[in-house]
Amino acid sequence: MRGWLRTTAGGLPSTYWYLWAGLLINRLGGFAVLFLSLYLTAERGASTAVAGLVVGTYGLGGVLGTLAGGVLTDRWGRRRTLLCSHLAGAAALAALAFAGSLPLIAALCALLGLAQAMPAPAFVAAIIDMVPADNRLRAFNLEFWAFNLGAAGASLVAGLLAEWSYVGMFLLDAASTLAAVAVIAWKVPETLHRPAAPDPALGPARQSARGRDDGGRDDGGPRDSGRGDGGLRAVLGDRIFLAFAGLTLLQALVYTQNSTIVPLAMRADGLSPSAYGTVVAVSAALIVVGQLFVPRLIDNRLKARVLATAQAITAVGFGLLAVADRLPSYLGAAAIWTVGSMLAAPPNAAINSELAPASLRGRYQAVFYLTFPAAAFLAPALGGAGLQYLGGLHWLVVAGVALLAAALHLVAGPSRERHAATIRTETAATAKVR
């Protein structure tokens, strides 16, 4: 057991664990977004389609927040971006607790989406900064595990809190966000290392050489000039990275159904909010128990095949919802799609971390994480109408999207692997020069 723990969680820097703890604390209270659609239909009288549109504003805000978070992560730094975004999120949650009209709730949902999307590029960039490349797969796997460990703890009481008081639910979520702020402010230093100032003792040729060395790639992606001024244009010119981000969007569109449309389907079947809380808790508990074993299961396997398999499994899980009408059938479907998400998380993070040059890490993460707020808008906006007008057939459409993503991963995999091999060769050559 000690050997397994060392290979699973050993060798990571202490700062990583404080960052990990901040994420865990935040997720332990992060249940408000899960129940937004139920809150709108049960407490504010919104229809299923209207609730989907209002919840979709969370995704629209997330698009802006992700872009802003990526730029600020590279300019402000990781720590300041994390602190400011968490504080803004706590304020939005507290305001949602007392908002009455649907337009105001929609505006606050957009603000909350912006604030909760901003930390993602900073979290990932900080992990890449502080964790050596050989340990990043484990670090990202543990990050995903912490996210779901927190979700499991929150889900155990979230359904009961929703039945007791939606106001209390929003306020407790805000309090957990502030607790995460305290941990990050106390123990997480800035990890962004800016290029050194010009040394007047060096000649122009040596200054140029040092500039190229500072800006050399260490994780993948197109060669960077070292100035970090390519901005989003450099990211948007990386076609292999964009293709990967597009496939991640398809994956996110499917999986976001879990937090936006599944609760509405369960409500339509006469199930209570606590029943949905049980589904979320069981799904998160499966991840808590099984996620630490996933790296060994998929180690030395082609990432494209792992991702294709994960999407096929996810398709089966969501497809089963076409005939689900009782809690046990929902729990069985959730168990299947959870296995898919568990398999997909480590290779997704590993590929993402390989493709970002050091001076543009924040911007690369911003473009990658745009897929999640985009899905947070598209999934409820389209899914709410789909469930209302297609009924059970909606879930067959969702399953079809997952199967499409599986097929495209197999098609895109070889070129992505060749690109990664080129990156590794160039990185090794750069390391020898240094």
Phi, psi and chi 1 to 4 in degrees:
 res  aa     phi    psi   chi1   chi2   chi3   chi4
   1 MET       -  -41.2  176.5   62.5   72.0      -
   2 ARG   -62.1  -40.5  -74.1 -165.2  -62.9  -91.1
   3 GLY   -64.2  -40.2      -      -      -      -
   4 TRP   -64.4  -40.5  173.6   76.3      -      -
   5 LEU   -65.1  -38.3  -74.4  174.0      -      -
   6 ARG   -64.8  -42.8  -79.2 -164.5  -60.9  -89.9
   7 THR   -73.6  -22.8   58.0      -      -      -
   8 THR   -88.6  -42.9  -57.9      -      -      -
   9 ALA  -129.8   -0.8      -      -      -      -
  10 GLY   -80.4  159.7      -      -      -      -
  11 GLY    80.1    5.7      -      -      -      -
  12 LEU   -93.5  143.5  -62.6  173.0      -      -
  13 PRO   -66.1  154.0   20.2  -30.3      -      -
  14 SER   -62.5  -34.6   59.5      -      -      -
  15 THR   -61.5  -36.1  -57.1      -      -      -
  16 TYR   -58.2  -41.3  167.1   81.9      -      -
  17 TRP   -69.2  -32.3  -71.0  110.0      -      -
  18 TYR   -68.9  -39.8  -72.0  115.5      -      -
  19 LEU   -63.0  -42.5 -164.3   66.5      -      -
  20 TRP   -60.2  -42.4 -178.2   90.5      -      -
  21 ALA   -65.0  -39.3      -      -      -      -
  22 GLY   -61.7  -41.5      -      -      -      -
  23 LEU   -63.6  -43.3  174.0   65.2      -      -
  24 LEU   -62.3  -45.6  175.1   61.1      -      -
  25 ILE   -61.4  -43.0  -67.4  169.2      -      -
  26 ASN   -61.4  -43.4 -166.5   14.0      -      -
  27 ARG   -72.2  -26.7  -68.5  -49.9  -55.3  162.1
  28 LEU   -60.0  -26.5  -78.4  170.0      -      -
  29 GLY  -109.0    6.8      -      -      -      -
  30 GLY   -86.8   57.2      -      -      -      -
  31 PHE  -107.9   -6.4   38.3   70.5      -      -
  32 ALA   -63.6  -43.0      -      -      -      -
  33 VAL   -64.0  -33.6  172.9      -      -      -
  34 LEU   -60.8  -29.4  -67.1  175.2      -      -
  35 PHE  -109.2   12.4  -75.6   84.5      -      -
  36 LEU   -61.5  -43.8  -87.4  175.3      -      -
  37 SER   -65.7  -39.8   56.8      -      -      -
  38 LEU   -67.3  -39.3  -72.4  177.6      -      -
  39 TYR   -59.8  -43.7  167.9   68.2      -      -
  40 LEU   -68.9  -38.9  -69.1  167.1      -      -
  41 THR   -79.1  -38.0   53.6      -      -      -
  42 ALA   -83.7  -37.7      -      -      -      -
  43 GLU  -102.2  -29.7  -65.3  -69.8  -48.5      -
  44 ARG  -111.2    1.8  -61.0  -57.0  174.2 -168.5
  45 GLY    70.0   21.1      -      -      -      -
  46 ALA   -78.4  147.0      -      -      -      -
  47 SER   -73.4  169.0   67.8      -      -      -
  48 THR   -59.8  -44.3  -60.3      -      -      -
  49 ALA   -66.6  -43.2      -      -      -      -
  50 VAL   -64.6  -41.7  169.8      -      -      -
  51 ALA   -59.4  -40.5      -      -      -      -
  52 GLY   -62.3  -39.9      -      -      -      -
  53 LEU   -67.8  -42.1  -71.5  173.4      -      -
  54 VAL   -64.5  -46.2  173.0      -      -      -
  55 VAL   -62.9  -30.4  174.5      -      -      -
  56 GLY   -62.5  -26.4      -      -      -      -
  57 THR   -62.7  -26.0   63.1      -      -      -
  58 TYR   -59.6  -41.3  177.0   88.2      -      -
  59 GLY   -68.8  -38.7      -      -      -      -
  60 LEU   -61.3  -45.3  -73.8  178.0      -      -
  61 GLY   -61.2  -35.5      -      -      -      -
  62 GLY   -65.1  -32.7      -      -      -      -
  63 VAL   -60.9  -49.0  170.1      -      -      -
  64 LEU   -64.8  -40.1  -63.3  176.3      -      -
  65 GLY   -65.1  -38.3      -      -      -      -
  66 THR   -66.5  -44.8  -58.0      -      -      -
  67 LEU   -62.4  -46.7  -72.1  172.8      -      -
  68 ALA   -62.8  -40.9      -      -      -      -
  69 GLY   -62.7  -38.5      -      -      -      -
  70 GLY   -65.9  -44.9      -      -      -      -
  71 VAL   -65.8  -45.2  173.4      -      -      -
  72 LEU   -67.9  -32.0  -66.4  176.8      -      -
  73 THR   -60.0  -38.4  -68.0      -      -      -
  74 ASP   -82.0  -27.8  -71.9  -25.9      -      -
  75 ARG   -96.7  -53.0  -68.0 -174.0  177.6  177.9
  76 TRP   -72.7  -41.4  -86.7    7.5      -      -
  77 GLY   117.3  163.5      -      -      -      -
  78 ARG   -68.9  -46.4  -70.1   50.5  159.8  144.4
  79 ARG   -63.3  -49.1  172.7 -175.1  160.7   88.8
  80 ARG   -64.1  -38.9 -172.1 -175.2  -60.0 -179.9
  81 THR   -62.2  -43.6  -57.8      -      -      -
  82 LEU   -62.1  -45.1  -72.4  170.6      -      -
  83 LEU   -66.7  -48.0  -66.9  176.4      -      -
  84 CYS   -65.5  -40.7  -68.4      -      -      -
  85 SER   -68.8  -38.8   56.6      -      -      -
  86 HIS   -66.1  -39.8  -81.5   74.3      -      -
  87 LEU   -63.9  -42.0  -71.6  171.7      -      -
  88 ALA   -64.0  -37.5      -      -      -      -
  89 GLY   -64.6  -41.1      -      -      -      -
  90 ALA   -62.7  -40.7      -      -      -      -
  91 ALA   -64.5  -41.4      -      -      -      -
  92 ALA   -65.1  -39.6      -      -      -      -
  93 LEU   -65.1  -42.4  -74.8  163.8      -      -
  94 ALA   -62.9  -38.8      -      -      -      -
  95 ALA   -68.1  -37.7      -      -      -      -
  96 LEU   -62.1  -29.0  -88.6  170.4      -      -
  97 ALA   -60.7  -27.3      -      -      -      -
  98 PHE  -119.3    5.0  -56.0  103.8      -      -
  99 ALA   -72.7  143.5      -      -      -      -
 100 GLY  -112.3  -48.4      -      -      -      -
 101 SER   -83.9  151.8   67.0      -      -      -
 102 LEU   -63.6  -40.0  -73.5  177.8      -      -
 103 PRO   -60.4  -40.9  -25.5   35.1      -      -
 104 LEU   -66.3  -41.5  177.7   58.1      -      -
 105 ILE   -62.3  -40.5  -68.1  172.5      -      -
 106 ALA   -62.6  -42.7      -      -      -      -
 107 ALA   -63.8  -40.9      -      -      -      -
 108 LEU   -70.0  -34.7  -71.2  172.1      -      -
 109 CYS   -62.2  -40.7  -78.3      -      -      -
 110 ALA   -63.5  -42.7      -      -      -      -
 111 LEU   -63.5  -41.4  176.5   60.3      -      -
 112 LEU   -64.2  -42.3 -178.9   63.0      -      -
 113 GLY   -60.2  -41.8      -      -      -      -
 114 LEU   -61.1  -47.7 -174.8  148.2      -      -
 115 ALA   -68.8  -37.0      -      -      -      -
 116 GLN   -82.9  -14.4  -68.7 -169.1  -21.2      -
 117 ALA   -87.3  -27.1      -      -      -      -
 118 MET   -59.4  -37.0  -78.0  178.9   64.3      -
 119 PRO   -70.7  -22.0  -17.6   30.4      -      -
 120 ALA   -57.4  -50.6      -      -      -      -
 121 PRO   -61.0  -36.2  -23.1   34.7      -      -
 122 ALA   -68.8  -41.7      -      -      -      -
 123 PHE   -58.4  -50.5  -94.3  119.5      -      -
 124 VAL   -68.0  -42.6  175.7      -      -      -
 125 ALA   -61.9  -39.3      -      -      -      -
 126 ALA   -65.2  -40.4      -      -      -      -
 127 ILE   -64.3  -43.6  -69.4  172.2      -      -
 128 ILE   -63.4  -37.8  -63.3  173.4      -      -
 129 ASP   -59.9  -44.1  -69.9  -16.5      -      -
 130 MET   -98.9  -16.5   69.0  179.0   71.6      -
 131 VAL  -108.4  126.9  177.4      -      -      -
 132 PRO   -58.8  153.1  -22.8   32.9      -      -
 133 ALA   -56.8  -37.6      -      -      -      -
 134 ASP   -66.5  -20.6  -68.8  -16.7      -      -
 135 ASN  -104.8    1.1  -68.8  -29.6      -      -
 136 ARG   -71.1  -34.1  -75.3  178.1 -165.7  154.1
 137 LEU   -58.7  -43.2 -177.3   63.4      -      -
 138 ARG   -66.9  -39.9  -66.9 -170.9  -62.1  117.6
 139 ALA   -63.1  -43.9      -      -      -      -
 140 PHE   -70.7  -34.1  -73.7  121.6      -      -
 141 ASN   -63.7  -41.3 -168.8   62.7      -      -
 142 LEU   -68.5  -34.0  -72.0  166.0      -      -
 143 GLU   -63.0  -46.3  179.0 -161.5   16.9      -
 144 PHE   -61.9  -38.9 -176.5   69.5      -      -
 145 TRP   -63.1  -44.5 -177.2   66.3      -      -
 146 ALA   -62.2  -41.2      -      -      -      -
 147 PHE   -56.4  -44.3 -174.6   92.0      -      -
 148 ASN   -82.9  -27.3  -73.5  -81.7      -      -
 149 LEU   -61.9  -43.5  177.8   61.6      -      -
 150 GLY   -64.2  -41.3      -      -      -      -
 151 ALA   -63.4  -36.8      -      -      -      -
 152 ALA   -64.1  -46.1      -      -      -      -
 153 GLY   -62.9  -41.2      -      -      -      -
 154 ALA   -66.0  -39.7      -      -      -      -
 155 SER   -67.0  -27.0  -47.8      -      -      -
 156 LEU   -61.2  -29.0  -67.7  174.7      -      -
 157 VAL  -117.4  -10.0  -64.0      -      -      -
 158 ALA   -62.9  -46.0      -      -      -      -
 159 GLY   -60.7  -40.7      -      -      -      -
 160 LEU   -66.2  -39.3  -63.0  175.8      -      -
 161 LEU   -63.4  -39.7  -79.1  174.1      -      -
 162 ALA   -63.8  -37.5      -      -      -      -
 163 GLU   -73.3  -27.5  -66.9  178.9   -4.9      -
 164 TRP   -83.0  -53.0  163.7   65.3      -      -
 165 SER  -164.9  116.7  169.2      -      -      -
 166 TYR   -67.8  -32.8  -79.7  102.8      -      -
 167 VAL   -60.4  -47.5  170.7      -      -      -
 168 GLY   -61.7  -36.2      -      -      -      -
 169 MET   -62.4  -47.1 -178.7 -176.4   68.7      -
 170 PHE   -64.1  -41.7  -74.5  119.1      -      -
 171 LEU   -68.3  -38.1  -67.6  178.5      -      -
 172 LEU   -66.9  -35.8  -75.3  173.9      -      -
 173 ASP   -62.7  -42.5 -161.8  -20.6      -      -
 174 ALA   -62.3  -39.7      -      -      -      -
 175 ALA   -64.9  -40.3      -      -      -      -
 176 SER   -66.0  -34.5   71.9      -      -      -
 177 THR   -63.9  -41.4  -56.3      -      -      -
 178 LEU   -65.8  -35.1  -68.9  176.0      -      -
 179 ALA   -64.2  -38.9      -      -      -      -
 180 ALA   -63.9  -39.4      -      -      -      -
 181 VAL   -57.2  -43.0  168.2      -      -      -
 182 ALA   -61.8  -43.6      -      -      -      -
 183 VAL   -64.9  -45.5  171.7      -      -      -
 184 ILE   -65.1  -43.2  -66.6  169.8      -      -
 185 ALA   -64.1  -32.4      -      -      -      -
 186 TRP   -80.2  -41.8  179.0   37.0      -      -
 187 LYS  -124.9   -8.3  -76.4  -65.8 -173.3  178.8
 188 VAL  -105.6  110.6  177.5      -      -      -
 189 PRO   -80.9  173.6   31.3  -34.1      -      -
 190 GLU   -71.2  132.3  179.9   54.5   60.6      -
 191 THR  -107.7   -5.9   62.9      -      -      -
 192 LEU   -72.7  123.9  173.6   62.1      -      -
 193 HIS  -106.2  109.4  -59.6  -67.3      -      -
 194 ARG   -82.0  154.0  -58.6 -175.3 -174.7  -81.4
 195 PRO   -56.8  143.6  -23.3   33.0      -      -
 196 ALA   -66.0  148.3      -      -      -      -
 197 ALA   -67.3  151.8      -      -      -      -
 198 PRO   -57.5  139.0  -23.8   34.0      -      -
 199 ASP  -100.4  113.8 -173.0  -14.5      -      -
 200 PRO   -63.1  -16.5   19.6  -30.3      -      -
 201 ALA   -76.0  -15.2      -      -      -      -
 202 LEU   -95.5  145.2  -63.0  177.3      -      -
 203 GLY   -75.6  170.6      -      -      -      -
 204 PRO   -59.2  -39.4  -23.3   33.1      -      -
 205 ALA   -65.2  -42.9      -      -      -      -
 206 ARG   -71.3  -32.9  -66.1  177.9   65.1 -168.3
 207 GLN   -60.9  -43.6  -71.8  -75.1   -0.6      -
 208 SER   -63.6  -41.5  176.0      -      -      -
 209 ALA   -64.6  -41.9      -      -      -      -
 210 ARG   -66.1  -36.1 -172.3  177.0   70.4  169.8
 211 GLY   -63.0  -40.1      -      -      -      -
 212 ARG   -66.6  -36.3  -71.5 -167.0  -59.6  -89.0
 213 ASP   -66.5  -43.0 -177.8   68.2      -      -
 214 ASP   -62.6  -34.6  -73.9  -19.4      -      -
 215 GLY   -94.6    4.3      -      -      -      -
 216 GLY   -64.5  153.7      -      -      -      -
 217 ARG   -77.1  138.9  174.4  175.1   57.7 -132.6
 218 ASP  -122.5   -5.6   67.5  -11.0      -      -
 219 ASP  -128.5  -10.8  -71.5  -51.1      -      -
 220 GLY   125.1 -180.0      -      -      -      -
 221 GLY    88.8  179.5      -      -      -      -
 222 PRO   -66.8  151.2   24.4  -32.9      -      -
 223 ARG   -63.5  137.1 -175.1  169.1  -63.2  -79.8
 224 ASP  -104.5  147.8  178.1   61.5      -      -
 225 SER   -76.2  -13.2   67.2      -      -      -
 226 GLY    93.8  -16.2      -      -      -      -
 227 ARG   -83.3  -22.3  -59.9 -173.0  -54.9  -89.5
 228 GLY    70.4   18.3      -      -      -      -
 229 ASP  -103.7    8.4   58.5   -6.7      -      -
 230 GLY   -67.8  -25.8      -      -      -      -
 231 GLY    59.5 -154.3      -      -      -      -
 232 LEU   -67.3  -22.9  -68.9  172.8      -      -
 233 ARG   -62.3  -37.8  -73.4  176.8  -62.6  177.1
 234 ALA   -64.3  -39.1      -      -      -      -
 235 VAL   -68.2  -44.6 -172.6      -      -      -
 236 LEU   -70.2  -12.0  -63.0  177.5      -      -
 237 GLY   -90.8   -3.7      -      -      -      -
 238 ASP   -92.6   93.3 -170.2  -20.7      -      -
 239 ARG   -67.1  -35.5  -70.4  177.4  -66.4  177.5
 240 ILE   -66.8  -41.7  -69.6  179.6      -      -
 241 PHE   -64.3  -42.1  175.9   79.7      -      -
 242 LEU   -65.6  -37.0  -69.0 -179.2      -      -
 243 ALA   -62.6  -40.8      -      -      -      -
 244 PHE   -64.1  -43.1  171.2   64.8      -      -
 245 ALA   -62.7  -37.3      -      -      -      -
 246 GLY   -64.0  -40.4      -      -      -      -
 247 LEU   -67.4  -33.9  -67.8  178.0      -      -
 248 THR   -65.3  -34.1  -55.3      -      -      -
 249 LEU   -62.0  -43.9  173.9   60.3      -      -
 250 LEU   -60.1  -43.2  -68.4 -178.1      -      -
 251 GLN   -60.9  -43.9  173.1 -173.9  -32.8      -
 252 ALA   -67.8  -35.9      -      -      -      -
 253 LEU   -58.8  -39.1  -79.6  172.2      -      -
 254 VAL   -71.7  -51.1  171.7      -      -      -
 255 TYR   -70.8  -28.0 -164.0   73.4      -      -
 256 THR   -66.9  -16.7  -55.4      -      -      -
 257 GLN   -56.4  -31.0  -57.2  -71.1  -45.1      -
 258 ASN   -59.4  -39.7  175.6   40.1      -      -
 259 SER   -98.3   -7.0   60.2      -      -      -
 260 THR  -119.5  -44.9   56.7      -      -      -
 261 ILE  -103.7  -33.5  -53.1  -57.1      -      -
 262 VAL   -55.9  -44.8  169.7      -      -      -
 263 PRO   -61.6  -32.7   17.4  -30.5      -      -
 264 LEU   -70.5  -38.9  -63.1  178.3      -      -
 265 ALA   -64.4  -40.0      -      -      -      -
 266 MET   -67.2  -38.0  -65.9 -177.7   69.3      -
 267 ARG   -64.3  -40.1 -178.5  172.2  179.8  -93.3
 268 ALA   -63.8  -26.3      -      -      -      -
 269 ASP   -88.1    7.5  -74.0  -29.3      -      -
 270 GLY    83.8   15.3      -      -      -      -
 271 LEU   -92.3  150.2  -61.4  172.0      -      -
 272 SER   -85.4  166.6   67.2      -      -      -
 273 PRO   -57.9  -34.3  -26.4   35.3      -      -
 274 SER   -66.7  -28.6   60.1      -      -      -
 275 ALA   -66.0  -42.5      -      -      -      -
 276 TYR   -64.8  -39.3  172.9   63.2      -      -
 277 GLY   -58.2  -36.2      -      -      -      -
 278 THR   -65.4  -40.9  -58.9      -      -      -
 279 VAL   -61.0  -46.0  169.7      -      -      -
 280 VAL   -64.3  -41.6  175.7      -      -      -
 281 ALA   -64.8  -42.8      -      -      -      -
 282 VAL   -65.3  -42.1  168.2      -      -      -
 283 SER   -60.7  -46.5  178.5      -      -      -
 284 ALA   -67.2  -36.6      -      -      -      -
 285 ALA   -64.3  -38.3      -      -      -      -
 286 LEU   -60.3  -40.4  -74.9  173.3      -      -
 287 ILE   -67.4  -41.5  -66.3  175.1      -      -
 288 VAL   -60.0  -41.2  168.8      -      -      -
 289 VAL   -76.0  -41.1  172.2      -      -      -
 290 GLY  -100.0  -20.0      -      -      -      -
 291 GLN   -62.9  -34.2 -169.4   66.8   46.5      -
 292 LEU   -67.8  -16.1  -64.5 -179.1      -      -
 293 PHE   -94.2   -9.7  -61.3   93.4      -      -
 294 VAL   -64.4  -43.9  168.0      -      -      -
 295 PRO   -53.9  -41.0  -29.0   37.8      -      -
 296 ARG   -68.6  -32.3  -73.7 -166.3  174.3 -172.8
 297 LEU   -67.8  -37.2 -179.4   64.8      -      -
 298 ILE  -105.0   -0.6   65.2  175.7      -      -
 299 ASP   -60.3  138.5 -163.3   24.5      -      -
 300 ASN    68.6   14.5  -63.2  -37.5      -      -
 301 ARG  -104.5  149.5  -60.2 -176.9 -175.2  -85.3
 302 LEU   -62.1  129.6  -68.8  175.8      -      -
 303 LYS   -61.1  -37.0  -63.0 -178.1 -178.2   70.5
 304 ALA   -62.7  -39.7      -      -      -      -
 305 ARG   -69.7  -38.2  -68.1 -177.9 -179.0  176.6
 306 VAL   -62.3  -44.8  173.9      -      -      -
 307 LEU   -66.1  -39.2  -72.1  171.3      -      -
 308 ALA   -63.7  -43.0      -      -      -      -
 309 THR   -62.4  -42.6  -58.3      -      -      -
 310 ALA   -61.0  -41.9      -      -      -      -
 311 GLN   -69.0  -35.9  -66.9  -48.7  -60.2      -
 312 ALA   -64.7  -41.6      -      -      -      -
 313 ILE   -64.1  -42.5  -66.4  171.6      -      -
 314 THR   -60.5  -39.4  -58.4      -      -      -
 315 ALA   -60.2  -40.9      -      -      -      -
 316 VAL   -62.5  -44.4  173.1      -      -      -
 317 GLY   -60.6  -50.9      -      -      -      -
 318 PHE   -72.7  -30.6  -79.4  100.3      -      -
 319 GLY   -62.6  -33.2      -      -      -      -
 320 LEU   -64.6  -20.7  -71.8  174.7      -      -
 321 LEU   -67.4  -15.0  -66.3 -176.1      -      -
 322 ALA   -62.4  -24.5      -      -      -      -
 323 VAL  -118.1    4.0  -65.4      -      -      -
 324 ALA   -77.0  137.6      -      -      -      -
 325 ASP  -147.1   -0.4   59.2   -2.4      -      -
 326 ARG  -132.1  161.2  -65.6  -69.7 -177.1  -91.8
 327 LEU   -57.2  -44.4 -179.5   57.8      -      -
 328 PRO   -58.4  -38.8  -26.8   36.2      -      -
 329 SER   -69.1  -35.9   54.4      -      -      -
 330 TYR   -65.4  -40.8  -82.9   99.8      -      -
 331 LEU   -64.3  -40.6  -71.1  172.5      -      -
 332 GLY   -63.9  -43.5      -      -      -      -
 333 ALA   -63.2  -42.3      -      -      -      -
 334 ALA   -62.8  -38.0      -      -      -      -
 335 ALA   -61.4  -38.1      -      -      -      -
 336 ILE   -70.8  -49.1  -65.6  172.2      -      -
 337 TRP   -69.3  -23.1   78.2   56.7      -      -
 338 THR   -67.5  -39.3  -62.0      -      -      -
 339 VAL   -59.1  -41.6  171.1      -      -      -
 340 GLY   -60.5  -44.0      -      -      -      -
 341 SER   -67.5  -34.5   70.6      -      -      -
 342 MET   -64.0  -42.2  -70.1  166.0   60.4      -
 343 LEU   -70.2  -32.3  -67.7  174.3      -      -
 344 ALA   -77.4  -30.1      -      -      -      -
 345 ALA   -60.6  -52.5      -      -      -      -
 346 PRO   -63.1  -47.0  -22.4   34.3      -      -
 347 PRO   -65.9  -33.8   19.2  -30.7      -      -
 348 ASN   -58.1  -49.6 -103.1  -24.9      -      -
 349 ALA   -66.5  -38.5      -      -      -      -
 350 ALA   -65.4  -45.3      -      -      -      -
 351 ILE   -62.1  -44.1  -66.5  170.2      -      -
 352 ASN   -59.9  -43.4 -177.6   34.2      -      -
 353 SER   -70.1  -23.1   68.8      -      -      -
 354 GLU   -76.3  -19.0  -70.4  170.6   -3.3      -
 355 LEU  -104.4    7.8  -59.2  178.1      -      -
 356 ALA  -113.4  120.7      -      -      -      -
 357 PRO   -66.1  152.8   22.2  -31.0      -      -
 358 ALA   -57.6  -43.2      -      -      -      -
 359 SER   -77.7   -7.2   62.3      -      -      -
 360 LEU  -123.1   22.8  -66.5  174.1      -      -
 361 ARG   -59.9  -43.6  -81.5  174.1 -179.2  161.6
 362 GLY   -61.5  -43.1      -      -      -      -
 363 ARG   -69.8  -40.4  -69.4  170.4  174.3   84.5
 364 TYR   -60.7  -44.0  -97.0   73.0      -      -
 365 GLN   -64.7  -34.6  -57.7  -46.8  -45.2      -
 366 ALA   -62.5  -46.8      -      -      -      -
 367 VAL   -65.1  -41.8  172.0      -      -      -
 368 PHE   -61.7  -47.0  176.0   77.1      -      -
 369 TYR   -77.6   -6.0  -83.7   95.3      -      -
 370 LEU   -60.4  -26.9  -86.6  178.6      -      -
 371 THR   -60.3  -31.7   59.7      -      -      -
 372 PHE   -79.1  -46.9  -59.3  104.9      -      -
 373 PRO   -66.5  -32.7   20.2  -32.1      -      -
 374 ALA   -61.1  -42.8      -      -      -      -
 375 ALA   -67.3  -34.6      -      -      -      -
 376 ALA   -65.4  -24.0      -      -      -      -
 377 PHE   -87.2  -49.8  167.9   69.3      -      -
 378 LEU   -69.2  -39.2  -66.6  172.4      -      -
 379 ALA   -61.4  -50.8      -      -      -      -
 380 PRO   -73.5  -35.1   25.2  -33.9      -      -
 381 ALA   -64.3  -44.7      -      -      -      -
 382 LEU   -82.9  -38.4  -61.3  175.7      -      -
 383 GLY   -68.3  -37.0      -      -      -      -
 384 GLY   -61.6  -45.2      -      -      -      -
 385 ALA   -68.0  -38.4      -      -      -      -
 386 GLY   -61.6  -45.0      -      -      -      -
 387 LEU   -65.5  -38.4 -176.4   64.4      -      -
 388 GLN   -68.6  -38.6 -177.1  168.1  -30.7      -
 389 TYR  -103.2  -23.5  -62.3  112.2      -      -
 390 LEU  -104.2  -19.6  -62.3  178.4      -      -
 391 GLY    64.5 -133.0      -      -      -      -
 392 GLY   -64.3  -24.9      -      -      -      -
 393 LEU   -62.9  -22.8  -68.8  176.8      -      -
 394 HIS   -54.9  -39.2  166.5   75.7      -      -
 395 TRP   -72.7  -25.6  -60.2  112.3      -      -
 396 LEU   -70.9  -34.8  -62.4 -178.2      -      -
 397 VAL   -64.6  -43.5  173.9      -      -      -
 398 VAL   -59.6  -44.2  171.8      -      -      -
 399 ALA   -61.9  -38.3      -      -      -      -
 400 GLY   -62.3  -38.5      -      -      -      -
 401 VAL   -63.3  -40.5  172.9      -      -      -
 402 ALA   -65.0  -40.9      -      -      -      -
 403 LEU   -66.3  -36.3  -69.8  175.3      -      -
 404 LEU   -61.2  -43.8  174.6   63.5      -      -
 405 ALA   -61.7  -39.3      -      -      -      -
 406 ALA   -61.1  -46.4      -      -      -      -
 407 ALA   -63.9  -41.9      -      -      -      -
 408 LEU   -68.4  -31.7  -69.0  176.8      -      -
 409 HIS   -62.6  -39.7  -91.7  -60.2      -      -
 410 LEU   -66.0  -37.0  -68.0  176.1      -      -
 411 VAL   -69.5  -43.9  171.9      -      -      -
 412 ALA   -80.9  -17.4      -      -      -      -
 413 GLY   -57.0  -50.0      -      -      -      -
 414 PRO   -58.6  -45.8  -27.0   36.0      -      -
 415 SER   -65.9  -34.9   61.6      -      -      -
 416 ARG   -66.7  -39.4 -160.8  163.2   56.7 -149.9
 417 GLU   -66.6  -40.3  -69.3  -66.1  -28.4      -
 418 ARG   -62.8  -41.7  -71.2 -166.9  -63.4  -89.7
 419 HIS   -62.6  -42.3 -173.6   57.6      -      -
 420 ALA   -64.6  -38.4      -      -      -      -
 421 ALA   -63.9  -40.9      -      -      -      -
 422 THR   -62.0  -42.3  -59.0      -      -      -
 423 ILE   -61.4  -44.6  -70.1  171.0      -      -
 424 ARG   -62.8  -40.1  -73.1 -168.3  -65.7  -90.3
 425 THR   -64.3  -45.3  -59.0      -      -      -
 426 GLU   -67.2  -37.5  -67.7 -179.9   -4.7      -
 427 THR   -64.7  -41.6  -58.7      -      -      -
 428 ALA   -64.2  -40.1      -      -      -      -
 429 ALA   -64.9  -40.7      -      -      -      -
 430 THR   -63.6  -39.5  -57.3      -      -      -
 431 ALA   -64.3  -36.7      -      -      -      -
 432 LYS   -67.3  -38.9  -72.2 -178.9  179.9  179.4
 433 VAL   -61.9  -40.9  171.0      -      -      -
 434 ARG   -66.9      -  -69.1  179.9  179.7  179.7
